[in-house]
Amino acid sequence: MTARAKTSVLRTFGACEELSSMQRRTLFERGTSNDAVIRERTRQILGKVRSGGDDALRTMALAYDGVTLSSLEVPRSECDAALEGLDTGLRRVMERSAANIRRVHEAFRPDLQEVETEPGILVGRRPDPLGRVGVYAPGGRASYPSSVLMGAIPARVAGVAQVILCSPPQRESGRPADVVLAAAALAEVDRVFSVGGAGAIGAMAHGTTTIPRVDRIVGPGNAYVAEAKIQVSSMVGIDSPAGPSELLVLADDSSNADVIARELLAQAEHDPLAAGVAVTSTRAHALEIQQEIERLLPLQPRRDISGAALEGRGAVLWSESLDARIEFANMYAPEHLLLLGETTDVVLARLRNAGTVFVGEFASVAFGDYMTGANHVLPTGGLARAYSGLSTLDFVRWTTYQRVTRRAAARMSLDVAAFAEAEGLGGHAMAARAWAVEKVP
């Protein structure tokens, strides 16, 4: 097993079957919640927001963003003006993206369901929209209007009564970037606040004088945002504890090494902590992928970030066994999984743990990030084993109701009474037995 090829920027290069325990930990333990420093700093920030409210948020904006905020809220008129002032070409692109997101999420909107378990017993389940949802859109190294569309449009499709947005202020303007404000107008966000980081999560979870408390918080962010969402999840719903971007490419030696390298580098440019892994069928093909990465890296606009990510959590691996490659993918449980090779449909049917799967070399992850309409707010850190990508399901809660006829009550009464008495609940048994009637069919 070669921990790292001498000339490679990759953290790990070698055969899947020969990974050491340390290398496996590096690949599979990608969450940030085990960082004690981040956990404690986040706890302190949330505590300050809870006790200090708006004043604490202004203090944090000055300390972290270098901005003195006269108002936390951005007037709706500024969002509308940002949309009107948007470059015509970019506006067309964003409108196309928004339309596709809306179309996909309308198609997958949950519906009322009813079932008659026995004659006279009807159980129903009704999706009720949440009252207020908070969307977080990252700032920092870049502005992400796509995250505004991905968070707010499904909420609107689900029928949420009020959608608010928090995004960090820019130092020059004291408010989120114009393109973020334009996206907020396009997605019909009700209120926008110039607040970022863990403080924004705390504000939406607890509520302040200016920022209302929400029922659920959605949207990606840095390690502090992810940790803040985890820490407030006992009092407010969250989508999933998302962290740095991830991509796993599952391929065979018929796949284009250039395509694989481009996709890995594209996701690596998000964050120095991003993870990019390719698993293919032969060592020779793995070497081709490695060489393409090294060739293309110097050409990347954000090559310093991409290089740091690959050095920290980048890997090109191989295994001749298709079963082993599929097992690796299901264990790795990536945010994005790009599936390439000659048996994509067969492999797709066996994949269980991924935020979203891109099938075939034309299905660039970048297309899913912006334009296909599928949501790009996805579980990271291996949590695709339990969480799914953001959808309209995240913006409803289910109300279950039950109807029972008189005859059905009579038929159930004695059996339910016996069940209750077996559990030592005599009051339940008495309540059930009261409906018993002889000779009811």
C-alpha positions as CSV (number, residue, x, y, z in Angstrom):
1,M,0.0,0.0,0.0
2,T,1.4,3.4,-1.0
3,A,0.2,6.1,1.5
4,R,1.0,8.8,-1.0
5,A,2.8,8.7,-4.3
6,K,5.9,10.8,-4.1
7,T,4.9,13.4,-6.7
8,S,1.2,13.3,-5.9
9,V,-0.9,15.9,-4.2
10,L,-3.3,13.2,-3.0
11,R,-3.4,12.2,0.6
12,T,-3.9,8.5,-0.3
13,F,-3.2,6.4,-3.3
14,G,-3.5,2.6,-3.3
15,A,-5.6,-0.5,-3.3
16,C,-8.9,-0.5,-1.3
17,E,-8.1,-3.9,0.2
18,E,-4.7,-2.6,1.6
19,L,-5.9,0.5,3.3
20,S,-4.4,0.8,6.8
21,S,-6.7,1.6,9.8
22,M,-5.3,5.1,9.9
23,Q,-6.1,5.7,6.2
24,R,-9.6,4.3,6.6
25,R,-10.2,6.7,9.5
26,T,-9.0,9.6,7.4
27,L,-11.4,8.6,4.6
28,F,-14.5,7.7,6.6
29,E,-14.4,10.0,9.7
30,R,-15.1,13.3,7.9
31,G,-17.4,15.0,10.3
32,T,-16.4,18.2,12.1
33,S,-18.4,17.7,15.3
34,N,-15.6,15.8,16.9
35,D,-13.5,19.0,17.0
36,A,-13.6,20.1,20.6
37,V,-12.4,23.6,19.8
38,I,-15.2,24.2,17.2
39,R,-17.7,22.6,19.6
40,E,-16.8,24.9,22.5
41,R,-16.5,28.1,20.5
42,T,-19.9,27.4,18.9
43,R,-21.4,26.8,22.3
44,Q,-20.2,30.2,23.4
45,I,-21.5,32.0,20.4
46,L,-24.9,30.4,20.8
47,G,-25.0,31.4,24.4
48,K,-24.1,35.0,23.6
49,V,-26.9,35.2,21.0
50,R,-29.4,33.7,23.4
51,S,-28.6,36.2,26.1
52,G,-27.6,39.2,24.1
53,G,-29.9,39.0,21.0
54,D,-29.5,41.7,18.4
55,D,-26.7,43.4,20.3
56,A,-24.7,40.2,20.3
57,L,-25.2,39.8,16.6
58,R,-24.0,43.3,15.9
59,T,-20.9,42.7,18.0
60,M,-20.2,39.5,16.1
61,A,-20.7,41.3,12.8
62,L,-18.0,43.8,13.7
63,A,-15.6,41.2,15.1
64,Y,-16.0,38.5,12.4
65,D,-17.1,40.4,9.3
66,G,-15.6,43.8,9.9
67,V,-19.0,45.5,9.5
68,T,-20.9,47.9,11.7
69,L,-24.6,47.2,11.2
70,S,-27.1,49.9,11.6
71,S,-29.9,47.4,10.8
72,L,-29.8,43.6,10.8
73,E,-32.7,43.4,8.3
74,V,-32.3,44.2,4.6
75,P,-35.4,45.9,3.2
76,R,-37.4,44.0,0.6
77,S,-37.0,46.9,-1.7
78,E,-33.2,46.3,-1.8
79,C,-33.8,42.7,-2.8
80,D,-36.1,43.7,-5.6
81,A,-33.6,46.4,-6.7
82,A,-30.8,43.8,-6.7
83,L,-32.9,41.5,-9.0
84,E,-33.7,44.4,-11.3
85,G,-30.1,45.4,-11.5
86,L,-28.8,41.9,-12.1
87,D,-26.9,41.2,-15.4
88,T,-29.5,40.1,-18.0
89,G,-27.6,36.9,-18.8
90,L,-27.1,35.9,-15.2
91,R,-30.8,36.7,-14.4
92,R,-31.9,34.4,-17.3
93,V,-29.6,31.6,-15.9
94,M,-30.9,32.0,-12.4
95,E,-34.5,32.0,-13.6
96,R,-33.9,28.8,-15.5
97,S,-32.4,27.2,-12.4
98,A,-35.3,28.4,-10.2
99,A,-37.9,27.0,-12.7
100,N,-36.2,23.6,-12.7
101,I,-35.9,23.5,-8.9
102,R,-39.6,24.4,-8.7
103,R,-40.6,21.8,-11.3
104,V,-38.7,18.9,-9.5
105,H,-40.0,19.8,-6.1
106,E,-43.6,20.2,-7.2
107,A,-43.4,16.7,-8.7
108,F,-42.1,15.2,-5.5
109,R,-44.5,17.1,-3.2
110,P,-46.0,14.8,-0.5
111,D,-49.7,14.0,-0.6
112,L,-52.3,13.0,1.9
113,Q,-52.5,9.3,2.5
114,E,-55.2,7.1,4.0
115,V,-55.5,3.3,4.6
116,E,-58.3,1.2,6.0
117,T,-56.6,-1.4,8.2
118,E,-59.8,-3.2,8.9
119,P,-63.4,-2.5,8.0
120,G,-64.4,0.6,9.9
121,I,-60.8,1.6,10.9
122,L,-59.3,4.4,8.8
123,V,-55.8,5.9,9.4
124,G,-54.7,9.0,7.6
125,R,-51.5,11.0,7.3
126,R,-51.7,14.6,6.1
127,P,-48.7,16.8,5.3
128,D,-49.0,20.2,7.0
129,P,-46.6,23.0,5.9
130,L,-44.4,24.5,8.6
131,G,-45.2,27.9,9.8
132,R,-41.8,29.6,9.5
133,V,-38.5,28.3,8.0
134,G,-35.0,29.8,8.1
135,V,-32.7,29.4,5.2
136,Y,-28.9,29.9,5.6
137,A,-26.8,30.9,2.6
138,P,-23.0,30.9,3.2
139,G,-20.8,33.9,2.5
140,G,-17.1,34.0,3.4
141,R,-14.9,32.9,0.4
142,A,-17.8,33.2,-2.0
143,S,-21.5,34.1,-2.3
144,Y,-23.9,31.3,-3.0
145,P,-27.2,32.5,-4.6
146,S,-27.8,28.8,-5.6
147,S,-28.2,27.9,-2.0
148,V,-30.9,30.5,-1.6
149,L,-32.9,29.0,-4.4
150,M,-32.3,25.4,-3.2
151,G,-33.5,26.3,0.3
152,A,-36.3,28.7,-0.3
153,I,-38.1,27.4,-3.4
154,P,-38.9,23.9,-1.9
155,A,-40.2,25.7,1.2
156,R,-42.5,27.8,-1.0
157,V,-43.6,24.7,-3.0
158,A,-44.4,23.0,0.3
159,G,-46.6,25.9,1.4
160,V,-44.5,27.3,4.2
161,A,-46.2,30.5,5.5
162,Q,-43.0,32.5,6.0
163,V,-39.4,32.0,4.7
164,I,-36.6,34.1,6.1
165,L,-32.9,34.2,5.0
166,C,-29.7,34.8,6.9
167,S,-26.5,35.4,5.0
168,P,-23.2,37.1,6.1
169,P,-22.8,40.8,5.3
170,Q,-20.1,42.0,2.9
171,R,-17.6,44.4,4.4
172,E,-18.1,47.0,1.6
173,S,-21.9,47.2,1.8
174,G,-22.9,45.8,5.2
175,R,-25.4,43.4,3.6
176,P,-25.3,40.2,1.7
177,A,-24.0,40.3,-1.9
178,D,-26.4,41.7,-4.5
179,V,-26.6,38.3,-6.2
180,V,-27.8,36.7,-3.0
181,L,-30.4,39.4,-2.5
182,A,-31.5,38.9,-6.1
183,A,-31.9,35.2,-5.5
184,A,-33.9,36.0,-2.4
185,A,-36.3,38.1,-4.5
186,L,-36.5,35.5,-7.2
187,A,-37.3,32.8,-4.6
188,E,-39.9,35.0,-2.9
189,V,-38.1,35.1,0.5
190,D,-40.2,37.1,3.0
191,R,-37.4,38.7,5.1
192,V,-33.6,38.9,4.7
193,F,-31.0,39.5,7.5
194,S,-27.4,40.4,7.3
195,V,-26.2,37.8,9.8
196,G,-23.8,35.0,9.3
197,G,-22.1,32.0,10.9
198,A,-23.1,30.2,14.1
199,G,-24.7,33.5,15.3
200,A,-27.3,33.3,12.5
201,I,-28.2,29.8,13.4
202,G,-28.6,30.8,17.1
203,A,-30.8,33.8,16.1
204,M,-33.1,31.7,14.0
205,A,-33.3,28.9,16.7
206,H,-33.9,31.2,19.7
207,G,-35.3,34.3,18.1
208,T,-34.2,37.9,18.8
209,T,-36.0,41.2,18.8
210,T,-35.5,41.5,15.1
211,I,-35.1,37.9,13.8
212,P,-38.0,35.6,14.4
213,R,-37.7,32.1,15.8
214,V,-38.2,29.5,13.1
215,D,-39.5,25.9,13.0
216,R,-36.7,24.5,10.9
217,I,-33.3,25.7,9.7
218,V,-31.9,24.5,6.4
219,G,-28.9,25.3,4.2
220,P,-25.1,24.6,4.1
221,G,-22.3,26.4,5.9
222,N,-18.9,26.1,7.4
223,A,-17.9,23.9,10.3
224,Y,-19.2,26.4,12.9
225,V,-22.6,26.6,11.1
226,A,-22.8,22.8,10.9
227,E,-21.9,22.5,14.6
228,A,-24.4,25.2,15.5
229,K,-27.2,23.3,13.7
230,I,-26.3,20.2,15.7
231,Q,-26.4,22.1,19.0
232,V,-29.8,23.7,18.4
233,S,-31.4,20.6,17.0
234,S,-33.1,19.8,20.3
235,M,-35.2,22.9,20.0
236,V,-35.6,23.4,16.2
237,G,-35.7,21.1,13.2
238,I,-32.7,21.0,10.9
239,D,-32.1,19.5,7.5
240,S,-28.9,17.6,8.2
241,P,-25.6,18.4,9.9
242,A,-23.9,19.4,6.6
243,G,-20.1,20.1,6.4
244,P,-17.5,20.5,3.7
245,S,-18.3,19.3,0.2
246,E,-17.6,15.7,-0.8
247,L,-17.4,13.7,-4.0
248,L,-16.8,10.0,-4.6
249,V,-16.3,8.9,-8.1
250,L,-17.1,5.2,-8.6
251,A,-15.6,4.0,-11.9
252,D,-13.9,1.3,-13.9
253,D,-11.1,1.4,-16.4
254,S,-13.4,2.2,-19.3
255,S,-14.0,5.6,-17.7
256,N,-12.3,8.8,-18.9
257,A,-9.6,9.8,-16.5
258,D,-9.8,13.4,-17.6
259,V,-13.5,13.6,-16.6
260,I,-12.8,12.1,-13.2
261,A,-9.9,14.5,-12.5
262,R,-12.0,17.5,-13.5
263,E,-14.9,16.5,-11.3
264,L,-12.7,15.9,-8.3
265,L,-11.0,19.3,-8.7
266,A,-14.3,21.1,-9.1
267,Q,-15.6,19.9,-5.8
268,A,-12.2,20.4,-4.1
269,E,-12.3,24.1,-4.8
270,H,-15.2,24.6,-2.4
271,D,-13.1,24.3,0.8
272,P,-9.7,23.2,2.0
273,L,-11.6,20.6,4.1
274,A,-13.5,19.2,1.1
275,A,-13.1,15.5,0.3
276,G,-12.5,14.0,-3.2
277,V,-12.1,10.3,-3.8
278,A,-12.1,8.1,-6.9
279,V,-12.3,4.3,-6.8
280,T,-11.7,2.5,-10.0
281,S,-11.0,-1.1,-11.2
282,T,-7.2,-1.1,-11.9
283,R,-4.0,0.4,-10.7
284,A,-3.1,1.5,-14.2
285,H,-6.4,3.5,-14.4
286,A,-5.8,5.0,-11.0
287,L,-2.4,6.2,-12.1
288,E,-4.0,7.9,-15.2
289,I,-6.4,9.7,-12.9
290,Q,-3.6,10.8,-10.6
291,Q,-1.6,12.1,-13.5
292,E,-4.6,14.0,-14.8
293,I,-5.2,15.6,-11.4
294,E,-1.6,16.8,-11.3
295,R,-1.8,18.1,-14.9
296,L,-5.0,20.0,-14.3
297,L,-4.4,21.3,-10.8
298,P,-2.1,24.2,-11.8
299,L,-4.8,25.4,-14.2
300,Q,-7.5,25.7,-11.6
301,P,-8.6,29.3,-10.6
302,R,-8.8,28.2,-6.9
303,R,-5.8,25.8,-7.1
304,D,-4.6,26.7,-3.6
305,I,-7.9,25.6,-2.1
306,S,-8.2,22.6,-4.3
307,G,-4.7,21.5,-3.6
308,A,-5.1,21.8,0.1
309,A,-8.3,19.7,0.0
310,L,-6.7,16.9,-2.0
311,E,-3.7,16.8,0.2
312,G,-5.9,16.6,3.2
313,R,-8.8,14.3,2.1
314,G,-8.1,13.4,-1.5
315,A,-7.6,9.8,-2.6
316,V,-7.4,7.6,-5.8
317,L,-8.0,4.0,-5.0
318,W,-8.6,0.8,-6.9
319,S,-10.1,-2.7,-6.5
320,E,-10.6,-5.3,-9.2
321,S,-13.7,-6.4,-7.4
322,L,-17.0,-4.6,-8.3
323,D,-18.5,-5.8,-5.1
324,A,-15.7,-4.3,-3.1
325,R,-16.0,-0.9,-4.9
326,I,-19.8,-0.9,-4.3
327,E,-19.2,-1.8,-0.6
328,F,-16.7,1.0,-0.3
329,A,-19.2,3.5,-1.8
330,N,-21.9,2.4,0.6
331,M,-19.6,2.7,3.6
332,Y,-18.2,6.1,2.5
333,A,-21.8,7.5,2.1
334,P,-20.8,10.6,0.1
335,E,-22.6,13.8,-0.4
336,H,-22.1,13.5,-4.2
337,L,-21.5,10.2,-6.0
338,L,-20.5,10.2,-9.7
339,L,-21.1,6.8,-11.2
340,L,-19.1,6.0,-14.4
341,G,-18.3,2.8,-16.3
342,E,-19.9,0.1,-18.3
343,T,-22.4,-1.2,-15.7
344,T,-23.9,2.0,-14.3
345,D,-27.5,0.8,-14.1
346,V,-26.5,-2.4,-12.4
347,V,-24.4,-0.5,-9.8
348,L,-27.0,2.2,-9.3
349,A,-29.5,-0.4,-8.2
350,R,-27.1,-1.5,-5.5
351,L,-26.1,1.9,-4.1
352,R,-27.8,2.8,-0.9
353,N,-25.9,5.6,0.8
354,A,-25.4,8.8,-1.1
355,G,-26.8,12.3,-1.0
356,T,-27.4,12.2,-4.7
357,V,-26.0,10.0,-7.5
358,F,-24.9,11.4,-10.9
359,V,-25.0,8.7,-13.6
360,G,-22.7,8.8,-16.6
361,E,-19.9,11.1,-17.7
362,F,-22.3,13.8,-19.0
363,A,-23.9,14.1,-15.6
364,S,-21.4,16.6,-14.2
365,V,-21.9,17.3,-10.5
366,A,-21.8,21.0,-11.5
367,F,-25.1,20.5,-13.4
368,G,-26.7,19.2,-10.2
369,D,-25.2,22.1,-8.2
370,Y,-27.0,24.6,-10.4
371,M,-29.4,23.5,-13.1
372,T,-31.0,20.1,-13.1
373,G,-33.5,21.0,-10.4
374,A,-32.4,18.3,-7.9
375,N,-31.5,19.8,-4.6
376,H,-27.8,20.4,-3.8
377,V,-28.3,20.7,0.0
378,L,-27.1,17.2,0.9
379,P,-25.8,15.3,3.9
380,T,-22.1,15.1,4.3
381,G,-19.6,13.4,6.7
382,G,-21.0,9.9,6.0
383,L,-24.4,11.0,7.2
384,A,-26.0,9.9,3.9
385,R,-26.3,6.6,5.7
386,A,-29.3,8.1,7.6
387,Y,-30.2,11.5,6.0
388,S,-31.5,12.4,2.5
389,G,-31.1,15.5,0.4
390,L,-33.3,18.6,1.1
391,S,-36.8,18.3,-0.3
392,T,-40.4,19.4,0.3
393,L,-40.5,16.7,3.0
394,D,-38.3,18.9,5.1
395,F,-40.9,21.6,5.1
396,V,-43.9,19.7,6.3
397,R,-44.8,17.9,9.4
398,W,-47.3,15.0,9.2
399,T,-50.6,15.0,11.1
400,T,-51.9,11.5,11.7
401,Y,-55.6,11.0,12.3
402,Q,-57.7,7.9,13.0
403,R,-61.4,7.2,12.5
404,V,-63.2,4.2,14.1
405,T,-66.8,3.2,13.6
406,R,-69.0,1.8,16.4
407,R,-68.8,-1.7,15.0
408,A,-65.1,-1.6,14.6
409,A,-64.7,-0.4,18.2
410,A,-66.7,-3.3,19.4
411,R,-64.6,-5.8,17.4
412,M,-61.4,-4.3,18.8
413,S,-62.4,-3.8,22.4
414,L,-61.7,-7.1,24.0
415,D,-58.4,-7.8,22.2
416,V,-57.1,-4.3,23.1
417,A,-58.2,-4.8,26.7
418,A,-56.2,-8.1,26.8
419,F,-53.2,-6.3,25.3
420,A,-53.4,-3.5,27.8
421,E,-53.8,-5.8,30.8
422,A,-50.7,-7.7,29.7
423,E,-48.8,-4.4,30.0
424,G,-50.3,-3.7,33.4
425,L,-52.4,-0.8,32.2
426,G,-55.8,-1.5,33.7
427,G,-57.2,2.0,32.8
428,H,-56.5,1.4,29.1
429,A,-58.2,-2.0,29.4
430,M,-61.4,-0.4,31.0
431,A,-61.5,2.3,28.3
432,A,-61.3,-0.3,25.5
433,R,-63.7,-2.8,27.1
434,A,-66.4,-0.2,27.5
435,W,-67.1,-0.5,23.8
436,A,-67.6,-4.3,23.8
437,V,-71.0,-5.4,22.6
438,E,-72.0,-9.0,22.2
439,K,-72.8,-10.5,18.8
440,V,-71.3,-7.7,16.8
441,P,-69.8,-9.3,13.6
